[in-house]
Amino acid sequence: MEHGGWINATLLYLAAAVVAVPLARLLGLSAIIGYLGAGILLGPFGLRFVTEPSHILHFAEFGVVLMLFLVGLELEPRRLWAMRRPIFGWGSVQLFGSALLMAGLAMLAGVDWRLALVGALGLAMSSTAIGLGVLAERNLMATSSGQSVLSVALLQDVAAIPILALVPLLALAGGVHADTGAGAWGVVKVVAVIAAIVLGGRLLLRPTLRWIAGSKTPEIFTAASLLLVVATAALMQWVGLSMALGAFLAGVLLAESEFRRELETDLEPFKGLLLGLFFIAVGMSIDFAVVLQRPGLVALLVGGFLLVKAGVLWGMARAMPLPRPERPVFIILLAQGGEFGFVVFQAAAQAGSIAAPVSSLLVAVVAISMLLSPLLLLAADRWWIPRLADGRRAAVPEIDEPQNESVIIAGFGRYGQIIGRLLYANGVTPTVLDHDAEQIEAMRRFGWRVFYGDATRLDLMRTAGAGTARVLVLAIDDVEQSIAVARMAREHFPQLRVIARARNVQHFYALRDAGVSLIERETLDSALMSGRSVLEALGWEPHHARTLALRFRRHNVEQVIAMAPHWKDQARLITAAKQGRRQLEEQFAQEREEARRRQRRSGWDPRQESAKDIDDGA
C-alpha cells in the first residue's frame, strides 16, 4: 500500500503502534523496540505495506524537532549557559575523538580518505531521538548521565552545520563538481536567522502568546504552539541549519515564561506520536538487501564503530566523572549511530563524495545500531549495571496497586522521614513514594509502606491515590521535580492540600508561583533553634530567647512573602531585603533598651546572674 490515501496511511501507522508497543512492553522491552519492529514489519522487507520509507521519514523527523523544543523549555538560559563547557568541551571530545579514530582505522584498512572522513563523521553522530527518548522514559534527564547525554547531543546538532558544508567540498577535492553556493551570503543568513530567533523570542514571543491566550480559545493556543515550532524549524531549514537546534533555542527562550507549562501540555501528545512515527520510519529504512548481500561486512562495521565510540565514551565517563552505575546508559545511548547520519550519507551520495551503494550500506549500519541500542540497554540493566552497583541496588518494582491513604509523601529522605515518623506515631499511615531503590529497601525492612516511583508521572500519582487523598507532602530533593509535582497536583488534583519543603528562598517563590501556600524552608527552623541555644548559652532566659526567635521567624516569613511579587527583579529584591533588615534591627534595639531599663530598676542582670551561677558551679 502506497501513501496515496492519507486515511489509509494514518490507519496503518496508528494500528501498528497500538499493537506493537503494548506487545513490546508485555515482553519487558522498550517501547522504542516496538516502534522499530513495527517499521521493519510494514516496510519494503516485511509485508511491503510501505515501499518508500524516505517519504514518511522526512515528515516524522518533526517528532525530533518537537522533542528538542520541549527539552529547551526545561532549560532556562542561565542553566544552558552553565552547561557551555560540557557542551563544547565533552561534546567535542566525543564527536571529533570518535571521528578521528574511525577515520584513521578506515584509512589503515585502505579506504580512500574522503570516504573514511565522511563515514566517520556520519557514524560519530548519535541518535538524539533515542537518547533523549530513553532518558525521558527512565526519568534520567536530571541525572549526571542525562545532562551529559544532552550536552553531547546539543554539540552534535551544532556540528551539523559545518559537517554538511564539508561534504560537497570533499567531492570537489576529489575532482567532482559541487555547487558550494555563495558562502558569504550563507553565513549572513545563518547569523540573521539565529539573531531573529533570539531577539524575537525575547521581545515578541511572550507578548504574542499573551495576546493569543487572552482569546480564551484553547485550540487556538495549541495551534499557536505548533506554529511557533514549525516556523522556527522552517527558518533553520531555510539556511541549512538543524531544525531541531532551532526548536531547542526557541524552547530555551520560553523556559522562563508563564506559558511554559501550557506549551508542554499542548505539545507533548504530538511529540509522542511523531516520535513513534519516526522510529517506525527508521525501522522501514533498514535495507536488508544490503545486509543479506554482505552480512559479514555489515556486522564488522556495526561492531567496529560501536566499540570505537564506546571506548571513547568510557574514557570520558571516567574523566568527567560519572557515577559508576550511570556509565552504561551514558555509553550505550551515545555509542549508537543517529538519524543525522542518514542526512550526511544521502548528501554525500548526491554530491558525489561517496558512491550510492556505499551510502546504502552505511545507512543500514546506522539503522541497525539504532535497533540494537534498546536491546543493549536491556542487557546492561540485567548484567552490567547491577555489577557496577556491587549488587547493592535491589530491583524494586514501581507502585502498581491503587492506594487509598489520606496522605502521600513524595520524597523520603531525611526531611520526609521526620514527617512520616510523626504521622506514624499518631496513627496516620501515609503512602510514600521515592526514587532511590536502596532507600526504599532499607525503609521496607522497618515496616514502612514505601514504593518505588517518580512523583512527576501523572499515571503513577493516580495509582498512589492522589485523586482521593487529602494531603500531599512534597519533600523531593530536586527543585525542578518538586515544582513539576506541585504544578501537576494543582492542575489534576485540586482537592489535594500541598505542604511543601523549600530548599531555599528561590525554591519557595517558585512553589508559590505553582499555587502552593503551605511551604516551609528546610533550614529556617533548625537554624533558629540553634540561634536560641546560642542566646541561652550567653545568658538570656530560655523564654526570652524563644520569644526573640519566634519574633524573628515571623518577621522573616512576612518579609519573604512581601518580596514575592518582585523575586525576579534583583534590584527591588535587594532594596526590600535591606529595608526589612533595618526594621528588624530597630525593633530589636528598642526591645533591648527597654529590657536594660527594667533590669536597672530591679537591680538584676540575667547575664551576670548566669556568670555567677557558672562560677559557683565551678
N, C-alpha and C positions, 0 to 999 in steps of 0.2 A: 504494500500500500504506500503510495507517494503522498506528498503533502498537499495534494490538490484541494482537499476539503479540510478546513481548519477544525470543523466539528469532529471529524473522524480522528484527526491528529490529537486533539485535546482528549478525546475519549481514550485513545490508545495510551498516551503518556500517564494520564491520571490512573487508569486501570493498572498499568504496570507498577506505578509507585504504591498504590493501595495494596497490591498483592505482595510485591517483592520486599518492601521494607518490614511489614509485620512478620513475614516469614524469616527474614534475616535476624530480627530481634528475638524471635522464638528459638532460633538456633544458637543464640548467645553471641551473634555477630553484630558489627556496627551497621547503622542504617546506611552508611556510605557504600558498604559492600552490597547491600540490597539494591541500591540505585545502579551501581556498576554492573551487577549481574543482570538486572532488567535490561540495561542497554545492550549488553552482549546478546541476550536472547532476542531482542527486537531488531538488531542490526543486520547488516548485509551478510554476516557469517553465522547468523542464527536463523530465525524464522523469516528474515528478509521483509519484515513489515516496513522497514526504512532502508533505502539503499544509498542515500546521500546524507550521512550524518553531519557533514560540514554545514549544511543549511541551518539545522537546528542548533548547532554548536555556537554559531555567531550570536544567535538570539539568547541562548542560555547563559552566555558569559555575563549577561546583565545581572545574574544572581550574584556573581563575584563582586560586581560593582556595588550592589545594594549592601552586601556584607561589609565591604570596606567603609561605606558611609556610616553604617551602624557602629562599627568599631571606632570610627572617628568621633562619633557622638559620646563615646565613653572616655575620650582623652581630651581634657582641657588643654588649651595652648601651652600653659606653663608646664604641664606634665609631658607634653610632646617635646618641648624644648629641653626638659630634663633628660629625655631619652636620646638626645642628639649623639652622644658619644657611643652608646651601644649600637645605634642605627648605622652610623658611618664608620664606626670602629669595627665591631664584631661582624656587622653585616658585610663589610668589605673583605674581611678575613675569610668568611665563608665563601662568598661568591668568587672572588678572584683567586683565592688559595685553591679552591676545588678546580676552577677552570684551568689554572696553570698546570696543576698536577695531571689532570686528564689530558690536556693538550700535549704535554711532554711525553706521557706514556704512549699516546697515539703516534706521535712523530717517531719515537723509538721503534714502533712497530712498522714503520714505513709508510704511514699515512701522510698525504700532502698537507702542508702546514695550514693552508686555508680551510680545508675540510676539518682538520684537527681543531682549529680555533673556533670555527662556527659550531661544531658538535659539542665542544667542551663548554662554551658559553651557554648553549641551549640546555645541556644536561645539568649545568651547575644551578640553574633556577629551580626553585621548589614550588610546590603547589600551595598557593595562598588559600584556595578554596578548601582543600582537605585539611591543611594545617590549622587554620582558624576554626574550621567546622568541628574538628575533633576537640580542640580546646574548649569551644563553647559547649559541646556535648558532654564533656567531662568536668565542666566548670573549673578549668585550669587557667583561664585568662589572667587572673590576678596573681598567679604563682610566678616564681622566678623563671621557670621554663617557659611559661606562657608569654611573659613580657619579652623574653629572649627570642622566641619564635616570631613574635610580632615585629621586633626590631629588624631581624634579618629579612622578613617578608617586605617591610617598607623599603629597605635598601634595594631589594631586587626590583621593586616597582620603579624606583628612581633610576636604577641602572638600565631599565628597559629602553630608555631614550637613546643613550649612546650605543647600546648593542645593536639596535635596529638601524641606526645610522651607519654602523660599521659594516653591516652585511653587504650593501652594494659597493662599498669601497674595496672589499675583498674580491668581489667579482671584477672590478676594474683592475685590481692588481694582477689578476690572472689573465688579463688581455680580453676580457669580455666587456662590452659596452654597457654601462649602467648610468642611468639618469640620476645624478646626485641632487638635482634640484638647486634652487637658489638658497645656499646655506645661510647667508646673512639674513635674508628675509625670513627663513625658518626660525632662526634664533629670535628675531624680533617678535614673531608671532607667539613663540613659546613664552617669552617674558611678558608680553602683553596679556596673554590669557591667564597666566598664573597671577599677575597683578590684579586682573579683573575679578578673579575668584576671591582673592584675599580681601581686596578693598570692598567688593560687592557684599561679601559675607559680613564685613564689619559695619558697613553703612546702610545697606539696602535690605538684606535678607530679613532681619528681625522686624523692622517696621512693616515690610510686606506681609510676613506671616502674621503679625499682629492685626493688620487690616483684614486679611482673609479670615482669621479666627473670629473677628468681630461680626462676620456674616452669620455666625452660629449655624453653619451648614457642615456637618462632619464630613460628608462625602467630598465636598469641595476642598477641605483641608487635606484629605487624603490625596486628592488629585494634585494639589499644590506640592505635596511632599514628593510624589512621584515625578512631577515636572521639574522640581529642583534637582533631583538626582540625574534625570535624563538629560537636562540641559547642561549640567556640569560635565557629564560623561561625553556629550556631543562636542562640547568646546575642546576638551582634551584630545578627543579623537581627531578633530579638525587639524590640530597642529602636530599630530603624530605622537602624542603622549599617551600614557596609560590611562584608560578610562577609570580604572579602579583607584589610581592615585588621585585623580581629580575629585572623585566622590569622597575619598578619605579626607582631603583638605576641606571640602565643604562641611563634612561632619564635625571636624575639629573646630571650625569657626562657629558652629552652632552648639558646641558642647556646654557652654555656659548660659545658653538662652533658656527662657522659661518654657520653650516649646520642645525641649529635648525629649522628655518622656512621651509626649504626644506623637512626635515623629517616630520614635522607636515602636510604639504600639501600632501605628498605621502601617509601617513598612515591614515589620517582622514577618507577617504571613507571606507577603510577596517574596521576601528574601528566601524563606524556607522552600517554597515551591520552585522558584527559579534555580536555586542551588541544586535541588533534587534533579531538575531537568538537565542541568549542566553535567552532573555525574552520569546520568543516563546517556547523554551525548558522548561523553568520554568513553563509556563502555562500547558504544557503537563504533567509535573511531579506531578501535584496535584492529589492525589489518592482519587477520590470521593467515592470509595467503602468504604474506611476507614471513610470518613466524614459522609456518609449516615448511616453507621453502628452504630456510636456513635456520633451523631451531638451535643448533649449537652456537652459531654466531650471536643470535639474539640472547640466549642465556648468558653467554660470556659478557656481552655488553651490559646487560641489566645487572648481573652480579658484580662486574668490574666497577661500573660507575657508582653503584650503591656503596661498595666497600671503600672507594676513594673518598667519597663525600663523608661517609661515616667516620673514617679516620680523622679527617679534618675537624669534624664536629665533636668527636670525642676529645681531641686536644683542646678545643675551645671550651667544652663543658668543664674540663679540669682547671683551665686557667681563669674562668670567669669569676668565681667558681659557682657551679650549680650544686644543690644538694644531690647526693648520690641517687636517691630514688627517683628524682626528676630527670636524670640524664637520658634514660632510654626514650622517653617521649620526645625530648628535645632532638635527639639524634635521628629517630625514625621519621619524624614529621618534616625534617629539613633534608634528609638524605634522598628522598624520592625526587623524581622529575616533576615538572609543573606544567600548567596549561600554557604558560608563556613560551615553553619550548616548542609547542605546536606552531606558534606565530613565527618564531625565529626560523624554524626549518622550512616552513612554507615560503617565507620571504626570501630565504637563501636559495630555494629552488627556483623561484620566479626570477631572481636577479642573476642566476647562473653561477652562484658561488659553490653549490653542490648539485649533483645530479638528482633527478626526481626519484629514482629507485632508492637512493641513499636517504633522501628525505623521508620517504615512506618507512624505511627501516628504523630511522631514529624516532619518528613519531610513534611507531609501535613499541619501541623500547620505553619511551616516556610513559605511554599509557599503561603498559604492564607494570611499571614501577608504582604508578598511582594505584593500580589494583592491588598490588602486594602490600602497600603501606598499612591498611587496616588489619590485614592478616598478621603482619609483623608486630603490630601493637598488641593484638590478641595474644600472640606467643609471648611477648615481653611481659604482659600482665600476669601470665601464668608461671613463667620460669625465670625471667631476668630481674624484674623489679622486686619480687619477694627476697631474692638473694641479696640484692643491694641494701634492702632494709633489714638484713640479718634476721629475716623471719619474724621480726617483732610486730609488723603490722598485720593484724588478723583481717581476714575477709569479712567485713561486716555488711550485711545486706541493708539496702535502703528501706525506709519505712514503707510498708505495703498494705498494712491492715488499717482501716479507718479508726481514728481515735476520737474520744468524746470528752476529754478532760476540759475543765473550765479555764485552765491556764496553760499557755505554751511558752516555753523558754527557748529562744533561738540563740545558741551560743552557750557552751557550758564550760568556759574557762574559770579563772579564779572569781571573777565578778558574778557570773551566772550561778556558780556553785553555792555562793553565800546566800543568794536569793532562794535557790532551790532548797537548801537546808532549812532556812527559816520557814518556808512554806510547809515542808515535810514535817517539821517539828510541831506545826499547828494543824496537822490533819489534812493538808492540801497536797495532792499528788499531781504535779504538773507533767505534761508531755514535753520532753526535752529533745531538741534537735542540735546536732553538732556535726562538723565536717572532719573531725580528727578521729580516725579509726582506733588509734591506741588509747586515746582519752575515753572513748565510748566503752572499749573493752574493760578498762580499769573501773569505770563507774558502774558498769553492769555487775561486776564482781561484788559490789557493795549494795546491790539490790535496786539501783536506780533504773527508771524507765527511760533510757537514753537511746535515741535512734540515729542512725547514720543518714544524713540528708542535707541538702542545700536549701536553706530557707528562702533563697531568691526565686525558687521554682514554684510557680503558681499551683501546678498539679500536686506537688508534694505538700504544700501548705494546706490544700483542701483535704488531703489524706490525714494530715496531722490534726484535723478538726478545727481549722481556722474559721470555717463557716458557722460554727455553733459556740466556739469558745468565747469567754468574756474578756480575757486579758492576754495580751502578747507582751512578754518581757523581751526586749531587744538588747541582747548582751553580746552581739557579734563584734569581734576584734576589728575586722576590716571595715574601714569607714565607708567605702563605696558600696559594699554589700549591705551594710547597715542602712544606708539611705535608700537603697533599692528596695529592701524589705519594707521599710516604712511607707514608701510610696505605693507599693503593691497592696499593703494592708489597708491604706486609706481608700484605694480605688475599688478593691474587690471584697473587702471585709469591713464595711463601715461600722459594724456593731462592736468590733474589737477596740478595747481601750489599750493603746500602746504606751508602755512605760519603757523608756529607752535610756541606755547608758551612752554618754558622750565622752569621747576620748579627750576632746579639747573644746575651746570656745567655737572654733570654726565648724567642728562637727555638730555642736549644739545648734548653731544657726542653720546649718543645712537640714537638720532634723525638724526644726521649727518650720522651715520652708516646705518640708514634706508633710506638714499637718500634725506633727507630734507636739503635744503641750506638756506632758509629764516627762521631763528629762533631768537626769542627774549627771553632773560631771564626775568622772570616776575618781579624781584625786582631791576634789574640793573638801569633802567631809573628813577624809583621813588627814589631810594637811591641817585642817582646823583643830582636830583632836590633838595633833602634835603641838600645835600652837598653844592650846590650853595647857598642856603639860609643861611647856616652857614657862608660861606665866606663873603657874603654880610653883614651879621649881625656884622662880625668882622671888616668891613671897606673896603673890596675890592669893586671896581667898579662893577656894575652888568654885564657890557660887559666883563670885565676881568674874573669874576667868571664863566660866561657862557663859555668863551673860555677854561678855565682850565678844566671845567667839560667835555666838548666835547673832549678835547685832551686826558683826562684820559679814556673816553669811547672808543675812537678809539684804544688807546694802549691796553686796556683790551681785547677788541674783537679780535684784531690781535694776542695777546698773547694766548688766549684761542684756536683760530683756529690753531696757530702754534703748540700747545701742543696736538692737536687732535690725531696724529698718535701714541702718547705714553700714552694715557689716561688710559690704563690698566696696565702700568708699573709705579708703585707707586714711585720708586726711581727716575726715569728720570723725572717724573711729578713734583716732589718736587724741583729738581735741576733747571728745566726750570722756575718754578714759582719764585724761589729766584733770578734767573738771570734777569727775566723780571722786578721784583720789584726794583732791583738795578738800572737798566737802567732808569726806570721812575723817581726814586728819583734823579738821577744825572741830568736828563733833567730838572726837576722842580727846582733843586738847581741852575742850570745855569740861568734859567729864572728869579728866584728871585733876584739873584745878579745883573743881567742886569737891572731889574726894580729899584733896590735900587740906582744904579749908575745914572739912568735917573732922579730919584726923587731928588738926591743930586744936580745934575746940575741945576734942575729947582727950587730947594728950596721948594718943596711941598711934603707932605706925606699924602696920601689919608686916612690912618688910623687916623692920628692926626686931619685931617680936619673933619672926621666923628665924632670924640670925641668932637671937638669944637661945631659942629652943635648940638650934643645931649645936651651939657651944655647950649648953648644958648636957646634951646627949653625948657629946664627945667626952 
